[in-house]
Structure formats: structure tokens, C-alpha cells
Amino acid sequence: MRHLLPGLTLLAVAPSFAQSPETPAFEVASIKRFAFPSDAFFRGFSSFGPCTLARPEFSGNRIVVSRVTLCGLIMAAYEIPSGQGYRVTGAPDWMTKRDPSVYYDVEARAPGEEAPTVDQVRAMLRTFLADRFHLKLHSGTKELRVYALVVRNKAAKLSSELICDRPKLNSNRPDIGMRYCQPIESMPQFAGELTALMDRPVLDMTGLTGRYAFQLRWIPDRGDDGPRCSPAQDGCFNEPARADNEIVSAIHEQLGLKLVPQKAAVDVLVIDLAERPTPN
């Protein structure tokens, strides 16, 4: 049985990455380029930018991560939630290329016979990244243009009950438009999902601590299928995203929430060194 490694909301970076006999490490690990079946498959898969969270799968003491970039592995190893790839900065040019060569498959085995914990996998991933990508980074802060997600007129239209026949984002027909449906999410999780659709990071500033059901319907006002990635994210395939006025209006009218443009200091990881992975 396989289990996914969930994203958490903490950002914790050790000040030193020196190896020691006690450093957690995979017993064996391999990495290879992922072979996309077609150009169309690659274009669709890569349309949200190079910083999509890796989701390792467990099967006993075996760990598999498929179709992942180095940025996605960093997010998994350092507990950066989905939708917050903008927190990984200073990436070298090769990391931000929109090219199949930056996507990998990773297979590893943890020591012992039992399945490792989530924290153990993260620690072993950090060692793996230092060994195979020669990754060096440090924590810091960066002032970014963001959207503050706030409650509009103190009257959010939120519910905790919703059945989605097709969760997440789906449908792009001109007569139907787009639909986002997610039964149970916290406000920070929802803000992370919105970040992938907007032209800058979305930060939860609603003060709401519960878990809610979200459903949005809108007809996009853009006529392209370009990448939806934040310009705050270094490189981001060098293709700027654009805010969709219709989804902004939908958030206001359908959820009673509001997106307020402003600047904010955001905790980030700064890459000092990252190289293409060493051979197996």
C-alpha cells in the first residue's frame, strides 16, 4: 500500500549541511530523467511552472517520486506546502528551463525493514539533495508583491459541507468556463491553490482557522493556456503569468473574500549552489 507524503506549513532550514555518520540517508537511491510520452503531455504537465511539490509514495521501506524537478524535491524536503514554490529563490538557469531534462524519477530504499516516518523521509531527502545535486542553501526573507486574502465586509460565504463530483480544477469549455471544487481545506491551503492561478503569491490573512468547502465557477478572461506561475518565483520558465479578473470577481462574489494587492516579507529558501544530479 502506498502513502503520499503530505505538505506541511513549516519552513525550517538547518544552518549547516555538513555530513556526519549520524546524518539520515537512504540505503540506496537512484535518479534518472523522466521520459515524457509526448510533447503535448510535457506541455500540459509543465504548465504550472517548475516548482510543483513532489509527493513521495511509500511502499514499505521503498520511496518513489515521479516526474519531479529539483525545486519540487526541495519543497518536499524542507516542508514547503503546495502552491508556495515562490519560497524557493536563487535557482540557477538550468533549474528554470521549460525543458523535459529538468524532470526526474527518484527511487530509494530506507534502511531497515519498516516504513520510515514522514520526518525521516524528509531528512533523508535533504541528504540526498546535498549528495546528488550538491545542493547548498540558506533561509532568509524577501519582500514580494502578494495578494492578501481577507474577509470582505466581515461576511465570508463559507460552508463546511460540499460534495464534489470532480474535485480540484476542471473544465475549460467556453460555454462552461472553469470550476474549482474542494470539499475540505484550511484557508492557508486554499491560498496556496489560488497562488497557482494568480500573477503573484496569495497569503492567507483572513484570520479564519477552520476547514471549509470551496467551490468557484468563472469564465477565464485570458485567451491562452500559458504557465500559471508567479513572477516572484525566479525564472518561472521566463514566462509571466497574468491575473484573471474573472476569478478575482468570483472570489469576491461567491466566497465573500477579497484579494488585496500589497507587499509583504516572506520566508524563503535561497539556493547558493545546485548542480545537475550526479550519475547513479
N, C-alpha and C positions, 0 to 999 in steps of 0.2 A: 504494500500500500504506500502511495506517495503522498507527501505533505508539502505544502508550499511554505516558504519562509516569508512571514509577513513583514511589512514595513513598520517601523516604529517612529516616534516623533522626536527622538533624542539625536543630538549631534555631538558625539564625543570622539576626540582625536587624541591619541597618545602623543606626547611631545617628542618621543624618540622611537625609531623603528629598528633599532639595533637588534640582531638576532641573538638568542641565548638558548641553552639546552632546554629551558622551560617554555620556550615560545611554542604555542599551539600550532600544529602543522598537519596537513593531510599526509596520510601514509604514502599515497601515490596520487598523482594528478596529471592530467593531460589536457592540452588545449589545441584546438585546430580551427581553421577558418570554417564558418558555416557556408554550405553550398546552397544558395537560393535556387529554387527550381526554375525561376524565370525572372526577367527584368520587371515585369508587371508586379510580381509577388514582392520583389525587393522594394519597388517604389511605394507600394501600399504599406508594407511593414515599416519602412523608414520614415513615413510621412510625418511622424510626431517628433522627429529630431533624434539626436544621438544619445540622449540621456533618459532612456526609459528604464525603470527599475528592473533589475534582474530578479527573477523569482526561482531560487534553487528548489529542486524537488528531491525529497528524501525517499530512499528505498532501503531500509535497514541502515547500514553504515555507508551506503553509496549516495553521492550527491551529484546531480546533473543540472547544468544550466545551459539552456539552448538559445541560440540567436541573440547573443548579448554583446554589448560594447563594453569597453573598459569603463566608461562612465557609469553604465548600469551596474557593473560589478562593484565599483566604488560606493555607489548608493546603498547596495545591499550590505557591504562590509562595514559601513560607517553609519548605518541606521538612518539614512535619509529617506523620507517617505516618498511614495509615488507622486508624481506631479511636481516635485521640488528639485529637478535636475539643475535649475539655475543656481543651486547652492554649490555646485562643483565648478570652480573657476580656474583660469590659468592653463587650460588644456592646450597641448601642442597642436600644431596644424593637422598632423595626421589623424588625431582623435576626432576632429570635427568634420572630416571629409564625408560627403554623402556617397559612400562607396561600399560595396559588399565586403571589401577586405578588412573593414574595421569591426565586423561581426564575427563572433566566435561561439564554438561549443566547448564547454568545460565539463569534464568528467573527473570525479575524485572519489577517494575512499578514506574515511576517517579511521584512526587507529581503534583497535578493539572490535568487538562483535556487535555492540549495541548502537542504536541510532544516537547520534550526537544531539545535544540541545541546540536551540537557535543561537544562543550566545557563543557556544563552542564553534559552530559553523562560521559565524561572523569573524571570530578570532583567527580561525584557520584561513579564511578568505583574505584577511589582511596580510598574513604571512605569505600566502600565495601571490598576492599582488606585488609585494616587495621583492619576492624571489624571481618571478617570471616577467614582470613589467618594469622592474627596478623602480617601482613607484615610491616617490617621496612627496609628502605634502604636510601642510600645517593648517591649523584653524585660524580664522580671522573674521572680520566683519567687512561688509561692503554696502555702501549706500546705493540702493536701486530704486528705479521707478517701479511702483507697485500699484495694485488696486487694493484698497482696504474694503473687505466685505463687512458691511454693517447692517443693522436692522433699520428699515425705512419707516419713519414715523412711529416707532415703537410698536409696530404691529406686523410681526412676521407671520406669513401664512404657511405654517409648517404643521405637518402631521407625523405621527409615528406609525401609521397604518397605510400600507400601499402594496399592492401585488403587481409585480412587473412581469408581463409575459416575455419580454425581452429586455433584460437589464442592460444598463450602460447606454452607450450612444449607438443609435442605429437609424437607418433610413435617410436617404438623401434625394428622394424624388422631388421634383419641383412642385408637384401638387400636394405633397405631404410635408416636406421640409424635414427638419431634424427633430429627433426626440431623445431626451436623456431621462433615464429612469433607473433609480437605485433605491431599493427598499429601506436599508438601514445604513446610515453613515453619520459620523460626527461632523461638526462644522469644519474642523481642520481638514478632514478627508475630502469634503465637498469642495473646499477652497483649492485643494491640490488638483482635483479633477478639472476645475474651472481654469486653472493655470494653463493646461494643455490646449485650451480653446481660445485663450486671450493673447494679447500682444505684450503682456508683462505679468510677473508673478501676482497671484492673488493671496492675500494674507487674511486669515480669519480674525476679525476684530469685533465680532458680534457679541461676545460675552456669553453666548449660549453654550451650555455644557452637555446637553442631552444628545441623543442619537435620533435622527429624523429620517423621514422618507422624502425623496426629492423626485419631482417629475417636471420636466420642462419641454415645451414644444415651441419651435420657431422656424422660420424660413430664412436661411442664410442670405445676407445681402452681399456676399462675395461670389464672384463667378469663377473661382479657381479651386483646385484641390491641392494647394501648396502646403508645405510643412507648417504645423501649428506649434511653433517653438518660440520661446521668449528671447528677445534681443539681449536680455540681461545675461543669457547663457552664452558664454564666449564661443564664437564661431557659429554654433547652431546651424550648421550646414551653410552658413553665409547667406541664408535666405530669410529675410524678415517676415514675421507674421503680422497680421493686421487684426485689430479688434473688430468684432462683429456687432454692429449696433443693435441688431435684432435680438441677439442673445442677452445683451445688456438690458434691453427693454423687457424681455421675458423674465429675467431675474427680478426686476423691479415689480412687474405687474403680477406675476404668477406666484412668487415666493414672498413678496413683501420685504425683500432685501435690496441693498444698494451697493454699487461698486464706486468707490471714491478714489480718484487718482491722487497719488501723493508719493513722497519719497520716504524710505524707511531704511534703517540699518539692519541688515540681515546677516545671520551667522552663515559663514561659507567655509568650504574647504578649498584651499589654494594649492594647486599642483605645482611642485617645484621641479619634479622630474618624472617623466613617463616615457617609456620606450616600447616599441612593438615587442610582443612576447618572445622569449627565448624558445628554441625548439624543444620538443619533448625529449 
